[in-house]
Amino acid sequence: MGRENPSVQRYARHVNPAFVKLLGAFAYGRVLVRGEGTRLWDDEGRVYEDFLAGFGATNLGHNHPRLIAAIAEHFATMPANLVHVGPQVHAGDLADALAERAGPLTMSAFASSGGEAVEIALKLARGYTRRSGFLYCEGGFHGTNFGNLSVMGHPRLRKPFEPLLEGCTSVPFGDLAALEKALSSKNYAAFLVEPIQAEAGVVMPPTAFLAEAKRLCERVGTLLVLDEVQTGIGRTGALFAFEHERVHPHILVLGKALGGGICPISVAMTTEEIHQKVLGSMERFDLCSSTFAGNALACRMALETLRVLDDEKLIEGARAKGERLLAGLRGALGRHPLVREVRGRGLLIGIELGPTGQGLVQKLAPMLVKGVAKNVLGQWLSVRMLERGFVCQPASQQWDVLKIEPPLTVTDEAIDRFVRELSTLLDEYRDIGSVLADAGERIGKQALSGWEFG
């Protein structure tokens, strides 16, 4: 299969050999080459329902027809895609559309990736407050650039590159008392937080957490920065997740789905006051610029993405479909001995896996059970679901949580089939021993084969 594909061999040789080896541990053997709507095809013609959506980047599905048409219309005008000696008109149009939707956040600083936009947000906060420190949450995920890692809650990603930026302090996610205590030093430019911690395992905050966090921040002059790279653009059943609490941050970061799954684009949005103080002079106008920021094509795709969300009522649909998916999963899996919790909001749902009782294997080898649950169970189930025609993955930093986030265009029929297939699959595994037996057999065979991809 995959090893016969020369592109896989080139990828393993020149791009990321360790990743291909990891996939080979489970005989992943899939090369996805085509996407349309909510479906993906591999190089052997097999079809899969996508319940990953590019880690939340393809909220409109793959190659939405309106975006494809917009690309053709765009290039028919022979546009100047990269303009650095004057205003980029498409960036202006997109910024205006975003400002209409984001309340007091009327100013946009564009970039290409979510990580870039997070770094712009940190610069805006420092420039505005004249403070150097940053607060972030344990378990937070904000990108993998150097500055991002400094406010990252996952030691595995940080340690190889330390020491990082000084003055960055973590607090437990959702812990208002800890946040208040940390803020009392008045040393922090910003408190950076996700409304839902997606890559930490779809961790939900307490009720009114964001509103209370903003109140605590404003009391000491710290800015609240919300990273909505994954929760924004309709994912949670609102255009922005903060709308569920009716509170606006001082700086908002968007990315991933903003480009419709077609073009990389991100943005840090803030108030006119903050923007003016940091970037509003002729000496500072370019302090957060980059070559591809606000390019014509990416802005055109983002603008069409916002229009599709409105015209097709995808945000309202995400609320209803999310309720259907959550209720279906809880009903089917709520009493399963290897399912600890099903949680989420809209079409961002996490299934926390692990034994809920004391089986024989757990009594005899508790550390082995813990290791299998944490490092193998989620990956094994995602591979088995792939073999059943569904693409899904564990949370990238919490492999014992299966993260479910289909495109907002997912059908009720696909949702019901996913629930049935996952429930049927889990019926094969009523204890960790059965997982260990099946997964161990395959991993053993793959080790003997030299971790062959196919």
C-alpha angles and dihedrals in degrees: 000000000000097000089058090058107091091207090062090051091051091047091051091047101044111016118032117345093170091058092052089048090052091052088048091059088074098030090248091174098172127126109188110208108160137041132187126165110321094339137089130196128206128215091267094055098255116147127223135186108232113231093162102058094200090302087306098318098111102056090149092049125249119321097347107211093234091055092048089051090047090054091054092047091047096053092042086072091055091231127203095243098186114041119172103156098061144010116308102228095203090054089053092051092050094045090052091051091049092048090055089058104039105060112218092003097094102147125079132199108189130211138159106249136034090243091056091050091050089055090050088052091052090050091050091051094049093045093050101042098032087223125126106206130091131201120208137165131261106252094024119144118202108154137288105265117115096263092043091054089055089064096036122120098208115087093196090066095042106044100070090059104039139162092066132170114325123236098040115134132182129217128187113272111258095010105128094177091056090046092051092049093050093046092053090081089066089215098118128098094192146002106221116200143153118232087227122015099232102175093041088064106286092292112190123215125229117270113285092006095140094047092051092044090054091050091051092047095050091050090065101030097256120139122236110226117190119202104208096162089125104021097047133085095052101309096128097039094273129075088245122020091226088068089075087070097036092234130123124215123224090241127020125197121204132176140125104058093030088086093051092242088290107085133022110245135148137172142199108212123196144154125288090245094056093042093049094051095048105031106009101101129080088243092057106031094109102041093110100035131119137180099261098030111127095000115176099247096048092047091048091052092047092050092050089047091058091048093050091050089055099040096046094039090231095157093057088044091053090058094051096040091045090055090049093050094045093047091046094051093045091049094048100038106023094104098035112127092227097047116084100175144348112209142155148101129257110335095339108093134162127202109201110211133202140097115301095192141036109271125178095260091049091052093048099040111016095164092052091051091049092050094048092048093048102039109022114025099071094043092046093051092048090053091048090049089050088056087053092052104266129112114214137136142197118258105282094240099031111048094182090068118075105213115212118195115147122180113282086245092066114133127236088240092056090048092052092047091050091052092048094048094047091047091049091048093050090050085070090060115053095154139022091254092067090051091049091051096050098038092041092053092053095043089050092053091046092051090055090050092053093256093297110199094223 
